[in-house]
Amino acid sequence: MNWTPNRRSFNAMLASMAGATALGLRPASAETIKVAGIYTQPIQQKWDARLHEGLEAAKAKGDIEYVFSEKVANTDYIRVLREYCESGVKLVVGEAFGISKEARKVADEYPDIAFLMGDPFKPHGNNFSVFDNYIHEPCYLMGIIAGSMTENNRLGMVGGYPIGEVNRLFHAFINGARSVNPDIEYKVTFIGSWYDPPKAKEAAFAQIEAGADIMYAERAGVVDAAREKGVLAFGNVNDMNKEENGTDVVVTSALWHMEAAIAHAIDLVKAGEFKAEDYKEWTMMAKGGASLAPYYEFEDKIPPDAKAKVEEIKEQILAGDFVVEINDNEPKSSY
C-alpha cells in the first residue's frame, strides 16, 4: 500500500498548524477564553446556581477558564464588574436587575468584552446581550397534571416578587390546569423576598388552610409546608423532588437550563461574532433551556390521561405547533 499521499497530507497539515501558531492563531474550538460570573446571591441560591452550573459545564469541556464572585450587592456590583473587565476576561455572565443602566455604561466602556446579563430590558449596543427565565412552557405542562390531580379544584402559588419572570410562570401553570379542569381556582402570595423559607412556609400554610390541596413552590419553604400538611407540590427552576427534600411531595418541577445559552455565547465570542441579542429562545424548551423533571415515585400516581396530554403538548411545543401564552401581568387570587 502506498502511504506517500497520506504522509504528505499529514506533513502539510502540521506545517499549516505550525504557521497558525506562529501567527498567534488557534482553531476556535480549541481556544480557551476567560469568563467571569458575577452573582448577587450565594451560588447555592438556585437562580444563580443555574448560571454557575452552565459555566462549570463549559469549564469541564475545556472551553473556558472560569472565575466568579458571589454575594455581590448591587451597590458593589459595578466596581466588581469593572475589575473583571480589567482582568482580561472575554465574557461576563451575571445579572443586571436593578442596575441595568449602570451595567450598560460599563459595556459601552469595554466594547471588546461580551456581556450576557440577566436583565428585563432589551439588548444594548453591540456587546450587551440579555436573558430572562422563560420556563413557562414546562409550567403549563405541570398545570395539566395539577389540574388533573387536585381534589378541591383549588391551587396555591407562593412567589418572591410580582415581576414578569415570576408572573408568567404562575399564569402558565393556571392556564395548563384550566385546560383540563375549567373549575380551577387559585390563591397567589408574594413574600417580598427571593430567599425567606420561613415566610414562604407561612404563606403556604395560609393557602392550604384556605383549601389549596396542590402548591406551586416558586420559593423555598413551600415544600416543607406541603409535607407537613399532607398536600402535593410542584417545583421551580431546580429539581425540588431531589434537591429540596421533596420526595413523596413534589410531583415534578419546571427546570431551567443555561448550558445551551452559555455555550452559544462562548462560541460566538470565540468566532468574533458576539453581538447584542435577546437570549429568550435559549431558555425555552425547543433549544434545551427548559424541561420537565422526571415524575419519580409519582410515575404511577399521575392519571394516565394527564400524562398522555403532557406528552402530546410537549411534542407540539418542541415542534413549534403549540405556543404557551406569555403573560407578565401580576396574577390575582381568584377566590
N, C-alpha and C positions, 0 to 999 in steps of 0.2 A: 504494500500500500504506500502511495506517495504522500508524505507528510509535509512536503515543502510549502504548498499554498497555505496550509493552516499555520505553520510556523511563521511564515512571513506576515500573515494577518495578525498573529499574536504579537510579533515584534512591533508592527506598525501601531497596534493599539497601545502598547507600552510607551512607545515614543510619544504618541499623542497625549497620553496621560501625564507623562513627564513634562511636556511642554505646557500643558494646562497648569500643572503645579507650579512651574516656574513663573507663570503669569499671575499666580495667586488665585486661580480659578479652581473650583471643585464642582462635581456634579451636584445639582440641587438636592437630590435625595440623600447624599452623603453628608451634606453640610449640617453642622450643629450651630444653632443660634442661641443666644442668651435671652431668656424670657423671665419677666418678673410678674409675680402675683401679689396684689395688694388687697387685703381683706379687712373690713371694719369689724368683723366678728371673729371669734376663735374658729379655726378651721374645722373644729368638731361641729359647729353650727351648720345644719345641713345645706343651706343655700350656698354658703362659701365652700362647703365640703365638696359639692359637685364640681365647682371650678377647679379646686385643688386636685381632685381625683383625675380630671381631664388632663391637667398639666403633668401630673405624675405619670399618667399613661404615655404621654409623649416623651417624657424623660426616659422611661423604661425602654422605649423603642430606639433610643439614641438620637432622637430628632432635636432635642434641646438641652441646654443647661438651664436649670430651674432654680430660681431664688424667690423667696416670698417673705412678706411681713403680714402678721395677723394682728387683730385688735387695734387697728389704726383708726383713731377717732377722726370724724370729718374735719375737726379743727386742725388736725395734723396731717391730713391726707395729702394735701398739695405739696407740702415740704418733702414727704416721703416719695411722692411721685417724681418730683424734680431730681431727687437724689438718685433714684434708679435710672432716670433718663441720662444723667451724667456718668453713670457707671458702665455704659456700653451695651445696654440691653437693646434688642431689636424689636421686641414686642412687650407690651404691658397688658395684662389681663386684670381687671378689677371691677369696681363699682363706683358710679358717679351719682348715685341717688342723693339729692340734696346739695350736691356740689358740682352739678353739671356745667354751669357757666365757667367756673374756675378751672375744671379739668380740661375743658375745650381750649382755654387760653394756653395751658401747658402744651397741648397737642400742637397748637399753632407755633409755639416756640421751638418745637422739636419735630420739624416736618419729615425727617428721615426715620422717625420711630413710629411703629404701628401701635395703635391703641384699640383694644377690644374691651368695651366697658358696658357693664350693666347700667342702663340709662333709659328712662321712659320717653326721651325725645328722639328726634331724627338724627341721622349721621351728620357729621360736621367736617367741613373742609375736605382734604384728600386722605387723611390718615386716622380719622376718629370713627370707628365702627361701633355700633350699639347692639345690645341684645337684651331680651327680657325673658321671662319664664312663660312659655306658651305650651303648657301641658293640659290645656282644656280638652283635648281630644280623648286621652285616657280618662279624664274626669267624667266625660259624657258616658263612656263605657262603664265606669264604676256606678254611675247613676242608674243605668239599666239594671244592674244587679241589685242595687239598694232598693229600687222601686219594686223589684220582684220579691225581695226577702222581708220587707217591713210588714209587720202585723198591725201596726197602729196607723199606717199611712202618714206618719209624722217623722221627718228627718231633722237632725240638728247639725249646725255647722259653726265651728269656732275658728276665727281667724285672727291675724295680727292687727292689720290696719285695712281700712276700706280703700285700697289702691287698686288700680286696674289689674295688676298682676294677680291679686287675690280674688277680686270680684269676678273676673272671667271664669275662674275655676268653679266658684260656687254656682254661677248661672248655668254652666255646662253640666254640673252634677245634677242640679234640679231638672234641667231640660231632659237629660237622659232618663231620670227617674219617671218623669211625667210622660215620656214617650211610651212607656209600658204600663203606667199607672196614673191616669189623669186625676186621681183623688189625692195625690200627694200634697201635703202641707209642710211648712218648714219654719224653723227658728234659726236666726243668724245673729251671732255676737262677735264683736271685735274687741279685743282686750287691750289695745293700745300699746302693744309690745311685741317684739319679734321673739323674745325668749323670756317667758314668765310661766313656767309649768304650773305652779300653784294657782295662779289667776285663771289660766286656761282650764284647769281641772274644775274649779268652782263654777265657771261659766258652763261647762259641760254638765255638771251636776244639775244646775238650774234648768237646762234644756231637757234633760232626761226626766226631771220631776214634772215638767210641763207636758210630757207624753212622747218625746222623741225616743224611738227604740233603735235607731241607727244614727251614728255620728260620723261626720266628716272631720277628721283630725288634721286640720291645716296646721295647727300648732302643737308642740309637745305639751303633754299633760292631759290631753283629751283621752288618749288610750287608757291611761290609768283610771280615769273616771268611768270609762265604759266597762273596764274589767270589774271594778268594784260594784257597779250597778247591774252587771249581767246583760249588757247590750252589745251589739256589734259595732265595729268602726271601719272606716276606710282611710287609708293613709295618703300622705302627700310628700312629693319630691323624692324621699328615700323609701326604702322597703321597710315600713314600720312594723311588719309582722316579725321580721328577723332582727331589726336594728333598734327597735324601741319597745321591746318586751310585749309584742303584740300577738304571740302565739295564742290561738283559740279566740282571739278578739278581732284582729284586723283581717278582713276578708281578702283584700288586695290593696295595692297602692298605685297611685299615678306617679310614675317615675320620670325624673328629669335627667337627661344625659348630655354632658357638654363635650364629650370626647370628639364627636364629629365636627362640631363647630370650631373647636380649638385646632384640630388637625387641618381644617380648611384654612384658617388664618395663618398657621405656620407655613403651609405650602405656598400661600400667596406671598408671604414675606420672603421666603427663600427664592422664589421666582422673580422677585422685584415687582410684583403685580398687586400688592395690597392696596386697597382703596377704601374709602368711607362707604360702608354698606350697613343695611339693617339685617342682622342675622336671625330674624324671626323664624324663617323657614327651617333653620338649622336646629331649632329647639322643638320642632314638631315631629310627628310620627314618621312621615314619609322619608325624612333624612336621618332617622335614628335618634332624634333628640328627645323623644318621649316614648314611653311604653307602659304597658300594664304589667304589674308584678305577678308572679305565679299565685295560684289560689291555695297552695299548700294543703293544710288539713281541711280546707273548705271545698276542695275539689268535688266531693260527692254531696256537699250540702247546698250548693247553689242549684236552683231549679234548672233542669236541662234546657228548657225553652230560653231562659235568660242567657245561659252560656252560648247557645246557638246564635242568639241575637247579637251578642257581643262579637262573636267571630264574624258574623255577616257584616256588621257595621265596620268593624276593624278593617276588613278586606276592602270595603268601599272607600274608607278614609285613605288607605295606602294607595289605592288606585286613582284617587282624586275624584271619585264619584259621590262622595258624601262630605259635606262641609259642616263642621260644628261651628255654630254661631259664636262669635266673639263679642261679649257684652261686658264692657269695662265699668258700667254704672254700678253704684253701690246697691246691693240687694237688700230688700227689706223683708222682715219676717212676715209670713202670710197668715199667721194666727197668733 
